[in-house]
Each structure stands twice: as structure tokens, then as C-alpha cells.
């Protein structure tokens, strides 16, 4: 479920009111102390709110064994949007947020506007822990760090080797990487191979969703929708319209015409629905769950345009919590390299920590479902290939949501042609001001 623009405007107004009337809080850094793992030792119950699959179930049990005074209640929303709605409602009300709240990167910019609602997590003990661009995403203009990085979403291409063979294409993962252009892979080449695949008439589509392919492409644009000062440029930026046109031109013959996360999309994994898809690390667990019992999935160490990152999250500590020092300690522990490697092993959430990326425990990781692919090594290579950390301002979520709706009107619902759907997108963006 997506949040409407109208509800976001109402929520923004409510949050602004909360920020204006809230009484001043003492310094969170002073309350927590400089040691991110410091706790009082008194019995305490902490609530941890996440969504989708963070791979934390085993880690929660481990933390409670290491800290017998701490009881953790895990609240897991089904989707990122559900978690966003839950948190925004509680922030607007001024109460009810969990002690530790997970935030997805695409709606983090909205909350950076209300950074006073979150504890400053800056601490000497975690300096240098994460990739620089990951830290920058959760840092305010005045240097306040409101989130500890969990995963990132370096992208490869997941594919059905059996469908490639049926189409007469190479199926070995190294050969597939070269087929798509290797280190010089481009989107033009990806769609060109898609034409070859579709000409073989296997009964499957080349990719799952125009919206998904668009997301991979737009994540390679530094300032797609907004300038660094927040000025909206989505309608003036020629790259946005060019990507929209290219994706829908390819979708006309290569797409399975599915909306990601829909019931039809989920069912298609069991029906040879499509041969390739954009594959950030966290998608591995999704594919394995949806394609249970289906053989042939693999992942190639390649991505059109060089490298791309889709998604990634953070753990925050809302100021309204009663146990902020203990919550900060839990967030710090969960986002340490050792724990993030365990989360990757559990659910495929790829670490954002510098030390984890060179750890043999990560690099040696393989995935039996994906034909024993060396997923640790492949995703580390894909992470190192990322050269652009797209700017995502306070309007990013609303604009990208409007774009996804525009793509779906053409690709999935088939109620519009590209031109009429773009006109509706223009109207949606103009309403943002």
C-alpha cells in the first residue's frame, strides 16, 4: 500500500506542529555517554521495529543472551510503506514509537527534516564503520547522524539459466556477464539481448516489471528529481524523461507487465514468468521464497551502466523513547560488521560496513538456491562498482511514487499510453509545489 500525496501533506503539517510545540530535550549524546555500548545494567524491555527481512531473528536472541537484563520485543511490518506509515503516525502524535525504528533510505529524507525527533547517534566508537556515502545519507547539514546503517543494495542481474538455455543463449554466470557487456555493460545492451531472448519465443518475458527496471536506471542519476537545495527538477531533467521513454519502449515487447510485490508478480516466479530481474542483495531472499522448488535461478556479476544501489536501511533511536542509551547500544551492536555478516547469511541483506566488505566470512558466502553462486564475492564486487549515490531530498519519495504509478498505468494496468501517462505524472509533480 502506498501513501497518498494528500495524506503526506497532512502528516507533514502535523509533524511540523509537533516540532514547534515540543519541549526541549537534554542532549542525547550526554545521556548515552560516549560509549555506544554503555547501558545501566538495570532490567529493561526494548521495542525494535523493522520491516520485510532484516535477518535479525537470530541476532535478537543472541543479544538477549549476551545482555540478560535486556528483553527485546520485535515488531516487524510486512512492507516498508507500512513501517513508514506506522512511524509517521507516532511521530505526529508525539508518542508510541519503538525504542529502535528501522527507516528505509527512500523515505529517510522526509524524516531528516525533523531530525530533532531522533537521537544524535554520532559516537567515536562507530567512526569509520560504514561506507562514506552510506553515512552521508543519514547525516544532517549540521552534522547530526540520525541513523546507523544496516544493509545496502548493490545490484547484479538475477536470471533463469534454464530459460537462457531454452532461448539458445549462454547460461554460465560468467558467460552471461559477458553477454550483457561485462565491465562495459549498458542498458542498450541489456535491451538488445532482451530482443534476442524474445525472438526465441520461450513463452517467458525478458524482465518482470518496467517499474523495477526504471528503478535500476534512475538510481544511477546523481540528481534525478531534485537539486541539492531541494529544488524540484524532475520535469526539466532530460534524463528522467529519456529513461521513462526507453523503459516503456522496451516494456512493449520484453516486459511480463507485472507490478512488483503484487500477487501476480509473486505467482509469476512459479510460472516461468520472466528470465531476468534487477537483483540487489536483499532480493535474493525474496526470489528464493517466491520461487521455492523452482530450479535454474543464478546471479551474474554484472549490471548495466556499471554499478547501482537499490535500497538499504538504517536503525534510528526516536527521542521520545524512555531507554535511549540502551536503544543506542542495541542499534550499534546490530549494525556492527560481525552482526551484519550474520544477517547477510540469514536473509541476504548485504552489509554497508567497511570491515565486512573485506571479511572472508562474507566473501566466501555461497547460495545453494542460486546454483551455489558466490554471492558474497559477487555482491562485494557490485558494491565496489557503485560510483553514484543519488541525491534524495524530501520530495524524492512522492515523486518516485508518482513515476511508478505512471509506469504501471502503461505497463501493468494498460489504461494509458506513454504520452498520456507522462502528462498525469507532470500534474502530480506540479501539485508538490
N, C-alpha and C positions, 0 to 999 in steps of 0.2 A: 504494500500500500504506500502510495506517495502522498506527501503533504501538499495541499493546495496552496497556491500563492496567497489567497485571501487569509488562510489560517496562519501563514507565516508572518504576514503583516500584523495581524492581531497579536501574535506571540511576541514579535519584536517590540511592539509598543508596551506590552506587559513587562518584558524583561527590562526595558529602559526605565519603567516606573520603579521596578524593584531596585535597580542600581541607584536611583536617585534617593529613595527613602531609606535604604538600608543603613543601619547604624555602622559606624566604623569598627573594623576588626583589628585586633592586635596582629603584629607581624607573624605570618605563618612560619617563616623561617626561624624566628626566635622561639616559637612554640615547639617546633620539631627538633631544633638543635641542628648542628652541622652534620651529624651522623645520620645518614638516611636510614640506617637500620636500628636506630635507638627507639626503644619502647619502654613503657613504665614497668612492665612485668606483671601488672595487675590483670585479672581476668577481663577480657573484652571480646565482644562479638562485632565482627566487621561484615558489612554487606559489600559484595562485588558484583557489579552489573556489566555484563558483556552481551554479545550478540553473535549469531552464526556460530562458527567454530574457532575458538582461540587455542584449543588444546590444553586447557587449564585444569581439567578434572583431576588428573593425577597430581599435578603440582599443588593444588589446593590441599589435598590430603597430606602431601609431603610437608608443606609449610606448617600445617597444624601439628604434625608430629615433631617438627623442629621447635615449635613455639606452643607448648601445651596450654599456655594461658590464652591463646587466640582461637576463637571459633569463627569460621568463615561461612557466611550464607551466600551462595552463588545464585544470582538472578540472571538467567540467560534469555534474551529476546530472540525471536525467530529470525528477525531481519534487522539490518542497520537502520532502516526507516522507522521500525517500531521502537528501537532503542532511542533514536533521535527524538521521536515524539514524547516518549516517557520522560527523558531528561529535560526537554524544553518545558514540559508541563510543570515539573517540580522546581525548576529554576524560576519560572514565572510566579509560582506560589510561594517561593522562599523557604520551602521545607520539603522533606521526603526523598531527597536524592540519596543514592547509595554512598557509602564511605569512599569507594573507588568506582569511578564511572569510566567505561571504555567509550572512546569517541573515534569515529571514522574520519579519515582525512578530508573527505569531500564536504563534510559539514563542520569541520573544525574552524574554518574561517569565520563562520557565523558567530561562534562562541568566543573567538578571540576579541570580539567587540565588547565582551562582558568579562574580561579576564579577572576583574575584581571578585567574581563569583567563584574563582578557583584558587587554590593554594599555589604559591610560587614554589616549584619543585627544584629550583636551582640548588645544587649541592656539590661541594668539591669531590665527594666520593663517586659521582657519576660523570664527571667531566671527561670528555673524550670517549664515552661509551658507544655513542651512535654515529652513524654516517652524518656528515655535516648537514646535508640537505634535509635529513630527517629531523634533526634538532631545529633547524630553521623553520620548519613547518609549524612547530608548536611554540615558537618564541614571539613575544610581542615586540612592538617597535622600541619599547624602553627596556628590553632585555629580560622580561619575565618568562620563565619556562613553565607552561601550564600542563604539559603532558610528557610522560615518559614513553618513548617509542616502543611498540611491540613488534609487529611484522611490517614488511614491505611487500610489494607485489611485482617483482621482476618477472617479465613475460618471455615465455618461449611459445612455440606452437605445438599444441597437442593435436594428435592426428590418429586416424584409424588405419593402421598398417594394412589390414586385410582389404579395406576399401581401396587403398592406393594400389595394391597388387591387382585387384579386380579391374582397375582402370588402366593397368599397364604402366604404372608409374613406379619409381624406386620406392622401397618401403623401409630400408635400413635407416636408422635415425641420422647417421652421418650423411648418407646419400640424400635424404630428404632436406637436410640443412643446405646442402649444395644446390639441390634442385630449386630451392627458394631464393638462392643468391648468396648463401654463405655470409661472410662478413660484409658483403656489398648488397645484401637483401634490400629490396624496395617494395613498396605497396604495389607498384605497377607490375613487378614480377610475381607477387603473390596472386594478383587477379589474373595474370596471364596463365599461370599454372592452373588456376581455377577454371579457366576456359578449356584447357586440355582435359581436366578431370571431367567436366560436364559433358564434353564431346564424347566421352567413353560410355555415357549413358548407364551408369551403375545403379541408378534408382535413388542415389543419395545426393544431397546438396553439398556444395563445397564448404560453406560455413553456416553457422547456426542462426545468426542474427545480425542485421545491419547495425543495430544499436551497439552490439558488442564490438564489431569491427571499428565503428566510428570511435568508440572509447579508446581503443588502442592507438588510433591515429591522432586524436586530439590531445592525448597525453604526451605527445611529442612536440607540442607547440608551447613555447615559453609563455606567451601572453595571448591566450585564445580569446577570452571573453572580457577581461578587464586589464587596464593598465595598473602599474604598481600602486598608484594613488587611489585605486578603486573606480576610476572612470570606466564605464561600460563601453566596450568597443566591439562586441560580438557581431553587430550588424555591419560594421565598417571593415572588419578584418577579413581580407580576401581569402585567407587560409581556411576560415571556418566554412564559408560557402563552397570553396573548392573541395574540401573533404566531404561535405554533405553530398555534393553532386557526384563525386567519384564513388562513394559508398553505395548510393542508391542506383547508380548506373550498373555497378557490379551485382547488386542485390537482385536486379531484374531477372538475371539468369542463374545466379550462383547461390542465393540465399535459401535457407529452409523456411524463411518467413515466420520465425518464431520470436516471441518476446521473451527475453531472458527471465528466468525464475517463474515463468508461467507453467501451468500444469502440462500444456502441450510440449513445452520445451523439455521439461523433466522426462516426459514419456518418450520423447524422441531418442533418448540415449539407448532405449531398449529396442528401437525400431530402425537402426541404421539410418538415422535421420540426416546426419551430416558427417563430413570427413575430417574437418579441421575446426579449431576454435582457438581464440586468444587464450593464453594459459598462464596467468600469474600463479605464483606458488600456492596460494590459498585455494585455487580452483582444482588442484589435484584431488583433494578430499571430496569436493563436490562431484567431480566426474566419477570417482570410484564409487561413491554412494549411489548416484543415479544410474550408473552403468553396471551395477553388480551382476556378475555372471556373464557379462559380455567380454569376449576376448578380442584383442587387437589394438588396444589403446597404447600409444607411445608418446614421447615428447622429444622434439628436436631442439638442439641448441642453436636457435636462430630466431630472429624477429625482424620483420620488415621495418626499414628505417633505422636499423642499428640496435637500439635498445629502448625499452619502455617500462614504466612502472605504473601498475594499476592497483590502487588501493593501499591499504595499510592503516594501522590504528595506533591509538595512544591510550594510556591509562592516566586519568586525572583524579584529583582529590578536591571535591567541592568544599568551599569554605564553610558551608552550613553543617558539615559533619561534626560529631562530638568527639571523634577519635582520630584527629588528623595526623598526629605523629605516627600512630600505629598504621594508619592507612597509607601514609607515605612509605613506611618501611615495607609494607606488603607490595606496593607498586614497584618499588626499587628492586625487590627480590624477584618478582615475576618477570621483570624486564632485564635481568642480568643475562649475560651470554649463555651461561650454563643452563638456565631455565628455558631460554628461548630455543635452544637446540632441542631440548626435550619436547617442547611444544611443536616444533617442526616435525620431529619423529612421530608425534601423535597425530597431527592433523595437516601437516604440510604448510603451516604458516611460517614463511621464510624470515629469518632474523634480520633485524636492522642494526645489530651491534657489530662494531668493527672487529672485535676479537672473534666473534662467532664465524665471520666470513672466511677466516683462515684456519679454523679449528678442524682437525682431521675427523672428529666425530660428525661434523656437518658434511664435509667434502666427501666422505666415504659412504654417505647415506644413499641407498638404492630403494626403488619402489617396485615391489613384485607385480602390482597390478599393471604398471606401465612397462611391462616386458623387462623388468629388472633394470630400468633406466637409472643411471647415476644422477638422480635428481638433485642431490646436494651440490655436486660439481657443476651441473648444467645451470642451476639457478644462481649459483655464485658467479658464474661467467656472465649470466644475463644481468645480474645486479651491477657488475663492473662495467657493463656496456651502457648503462644509463648515463646520459650526459645532460639531460634536461629535467629540471624539477619544476613543472609548470606552476605558474603563479595562480593561486586560487583565493580570490577575495571573497568578501561577504555575500556577493551575488552569484558566486560560482554554482552553488547547488541549484538555485532556482533556474538559472539559465540552462544548465546542462539537463535539468529535468524537462524543461520546455523543448530542448533539442531532441531528447529521447522520445518524447511524445510525437514530435514532428516526423522522426524516422519511422516510428511504429505506425503512424497513420498511413504511410506509403507501403512499408514492408510487411506489416502484420495485419492490420485491420483492412487495408486496401480501400480506404474511404477517400483518399486524396491522391493526386499526382504530385510529383516533387515540387512543382511551382506553387500550387495552392497550399500545400503543407508548409512551405517556407514562408509564405505570406502570413500564415497563422503564427508561426514562430516569431516573425518580426513583430506582430502585435503583442505577443506575450512578453517579449523583451522590452518593448516600449512602455508597457504598463509598469515595469520596475522603476522607471524614472531615470 
